[in-house]
Amino acid sequence: MNAETWSKADIHIHSNHSDGLPSIPEIMEYVQNSTDLKVIAITDHNTIEGALFAQSLAELYDFEVIVGEEISAKQGHVLGLYLKEHIPAGMSAADTVRAIHDQDGIAIIAHPFSAQGVFGPTGRNLVADAANDWAFHAFEVYNSMPFLVWANSMAAKVLAGGQGIAATGGSDAHVLKAVGKGYTLFKGTSADDLRTGIVNLETRAQAARQGLSLAWRYTVDLPRIRRMQSLNWERCKAK
């Protein structure tokens, strides 16, 4: 690895295995032909089925795939990366992070100050204690969903104070053209390099240009996304 090489990873992508609209083959083709991403993580809600499917296809493409999951903990959403097995919803955030650690995974607090974030819009003062008690690895400082501008700003301010937490970015893509609009910048080119960067607190959260077209795309597709979210949650409760 060239120490001067920095690459992009989108580590927060949803497929139609949960509440995303695109299929795994569509995502793989889009990443290959329309982005410069070197690593992606499929992080469907409360399932790793789509991620495993994507990883099985990865040898056909010029980027690497991490098996991930966006887990619905009691307090909010936690991203688990480098997983081997599904982690169930409904546990506390602390227990969810421990379950990720048990698989030698990386635990990231997704959109921490959003309505569905672990800390919520008013939870800034909870971060320091949680960082010590739960030992999660990273904060999602940038999320490209159009309505998370304030939450992103709050996450950046909290992390600027220095908490021993890595900064990551992701698209939280539920539509194809959102993939890669938020990303994590890391030294190297591989999924292993990304892991090293997160552990060493060397990653950066970045935003790509998205413009009004992405916001409009979400507005058009929001009813379908909401239906998918409802169906996904009903499946989760039935397990």
C-alpha positions in Angstrom: 0.0 0.0 0.0 1.2 3.5 -0.9 1.0 5.5 2.3 -0.1 8.5 0.3 -3.0 6.8 -1.3 -6.4 7.8 0.0 -9.6 6.0 -1.1 -13.3 6.4 -0.7 -15.7 4.0 1.0 -19.5 4.2 1.3 -20.3 2.2 4.4 -24.0 2.9 4.7 -26.0 1.5 1.8 -29.5 -0.1 1.8 -30.9 -2.6 -0.7 -34.3 -4.1 -1.4 -33.4 -6.7 1.2 -34.7 -4.1 3.7 -36.1 -0.7 2.9 -33.9 0.3 0.0 -35.2 0.4 -3.6 -32.3 -1.0 -5.6 -31.4 -4.6 -5.8 -27.9 -5.9 -5.0 -26.9 -6.4 -8.7 -28.1 -2.9 -9.4 -26.0 -1.5 -6.6 -22.9 -3.4 -7.7 -23.2 -2.2 -11.3 -23.7 1.4 -10.2 -20.7 1.4 -7.9 -18.5 -0.1 -10.7 -19.6 2.2 -13.5 -20.7 5.4 -11.8 -18.5 5.9 -8.7 -14.8 5.8 -7.7 -15.5 3.9 -4.5 -13.0 1.3 -3.5 -15.0 -0.2 -0.6 -18.7 -0.4 0.1 -20.8 -1.9 3.0 -24.3 -3.1 2.5 -26.0 -2.2 5.8 -29.6 -3.2 5.5 -31.9 -2.9 8.5 -31.7 -6.0 10.8 -30.5 -8.4 8.1 -27.2 -9.3 6.5 -28.7 -11.3 3.6 -28.2 -8.5 1.0 -24.6 -7.9 2.3 -23.7 -11.6 2.0 -25.2 -11.6 -1.6 -23.1 -8.6 -2.5 -20.0 -10.1 -1.0 -20.5 -13.3 -3.1 -20.5 -11.1 -6.2 -17.5 -9.0 -5.3 -14.8 -10.9 -7.2 -16.5 -9.8 -10.4 -15.9 -6.1 -9.6 -13.0 -3.7 -8.9 -14.1 -2.8 -5.3 -14.5 -4.7 -2.0 -17.6 -5.4 -0.1 -18.0 -5.4 3.7 -20.8 -7.4 5.3 -22.7 -4.9 7.5 -26.0 -4.3 9.2 -27.9 -1.4 10.5 -29.3 -2.7 13.8 -32.3 -1.2 15.4 -31.2 -1.0 19.1 -33.6 0.3 21.7 -32.1 3.8 21.7 -31.5 4.1 18.0 -29.6 2.7 15.0 -26.1 1.2 15.2 -24.0 0.2 12.2 -22.1 -3.1 12.5 -19.3 -3.7 9.9 -17.2 -6.8 9.2 -19.9 -9.1 10.5 -20.1 -12.8 10.2 -23.6 -13.3 11.6 -26.9 -11.4 11.9 -27.3 -9.3 15.0 -30.9 -9.1 16.2 -32.8 -5.9 16.8 -34.3 -4.8 20.1 -31.2 -4.9 22.4 -29.8 -1.9 24.2 -27.3 0.1 22.3 -24.5 -1.0 24.7 -25.5 -4.7 24.2 -25.6 -4.2 20.4 -22.1 -2.7 20.4 -20.9 -5.7 22.5 -22.5 -8.1 20.0 -20.6 -6.4 17.2 -17.4 -6.6 19.2 -18.0 -10.4 19.8 -17.7 -10.8 16.0 -14.6 -8.7 15.8 -16.7 -6.1 14.0 -16.6 -2.4 13.9 -19.4 -0.5 15.7 -20.5 2.9 14.4 -23.2 5.1 15.7 -25.3 6.0 12.7 -26.7 9.6 12.3 -26.3 10.0 16.1 -28.3 13.2 16.6 -31.2 12.4 14.2 -34.7 11.4 15.4 -33.6 7.7 14.9 -30.1 8.3 16.3 -28.9 6.7 19.5 -28.5 10.2 21.2 -31.3 12.0 19.5 -31.5 15.8 18.8 -30.8 16.7 22.5 -28.3 14.1 23.5 -25.1 15.9 23.0 -24.1 15.6 26.7 -24.5 11.8 26.7 -21.7 11.2 24.2 -18.6 11.2 26.5 -20.0 8.6 28.9 -21.4 6.4 26.2 -18.0 6.4 24.4 -16.4 5.1 27.5 -19.1 2.7 28.6 -20.0 1.2 25.2 -16.6 1.4 23.4 -18.1 2.0 20.0 -15.5 2.8 17.3 -16.9 5.7 15.3 -19.5 8.4 14.7 -21.2 8.8 11.4 -20.4 12.5 11.0 -21.8 12.9 7.5 -25.0 11.2 6.2 -26.2 12.3 2.8 -29.9 12.0 3.5 -31.3 15.4 2.6 -33.1 16.0 5.9 -30.1 15.3 8.2 -28.2 18.6 7.7 -28.6 19.7 11.3 -27.8 16.3 12.7 -24.6 16.2 10.6 -23.6 19.6 11.9 -24.1 18.5 15.5 -22.1 15.3 15.0 -19.2 17.3 13.5 -19.2 19.7 16.5 -19.2 17.0 19.0 -16.4 15.1 17.4 -14.3 18.2 17.0 -13.9 18.2 20.8 -11.9 15.0 20.6 -13.6 11.9 22.1 -11.2 9.2 20.8 -13.8 8.3 18.2 -13.3 7.9 14.5 -15.2 10.0 12.0 -17.0 8.2 9.2 -19.3 9.2 6.4 -21.9 7.3 4.4 -24.7 7.9 1.9 -27.5 6.0 3.8 -28.6 5.4 0.2 -32.1 4.1 -0.3 -32.1 5.1 -4.0 -29.4 4.2 -6.5 -28.2 7.6 -7.4 -27.5 8.4 -3.7 -24.8 5.8 -3.5 -21.4 7.4 -2.9 -22.9 10.9 -2.1 -21.5 10.5 1.5 -18.4 8.6 2.0 -15.4 7.8 4.3 -12.0 8.8 3.2 -9.2 6.4 4.3 -5.6 5.6 3.7 -5.1 2.7 1.4 -7.4 0.9 -1.0 -8.8 -2.2 0.8 -11.4 -3.1 3.3 -8.6 -4.1 5.7 -7.1 -0.6 5.2 -10.4 0.9 6.1 -10.6 -1.1 9.3 -7.1 0.1 10.2 -8.0 3.7 9.5 -11.1 3.5 11.7 -9.2 1.9 14.6 -6.4 4.4 14.3 -8.8 7.4 14.1 -7.4 8.3 10.7 -10.6 8.4 8.6 -12.5 11.5 7.4 -16.1 12.0 6.6 -16.8 13.6 3.2 -19.7 14.8 1.1 -20.0 14.6 -2.6 -22.1 17.0 -4.6 -25.7 16.0 -4.6 -27.8 19.1 -5.5 -31.6 19.3 -5.7 -31.8 16.3 -7.9 -31.1 13.9 -5.1 -33.5 15.6 -2.7 -36.2 15.4 -5.5 -35.5 11.7 -6.0 -36.1 11.0 -2.3 -39.3 13.1 -2.4 -40.6 11.1 -5.3 -39.6 7.7 -3.9 -40.4 8.4 -0.2 -43.8 6.6 -0.2 -42.2 3.5 -1.6 -39.4 3.7 1.0 -41.8 4.1 3.8 -43.8 1.1 2.7 -40.5 -0.9 2.6 -39.6 0.3 6.1 -43.0 -0.8 7.4 -42.7 -4.2 5.8 -39.2 -4.7 7.0 -40.1 -3.8 10.6 -43.0 -6.3 10.6 -40.7 -9.0 9.3 -38.2 -8.1 12.1 -40.8 -8.3 14.8 -42.1 -11.7 13.5 -38.6 -13.3 13.8 
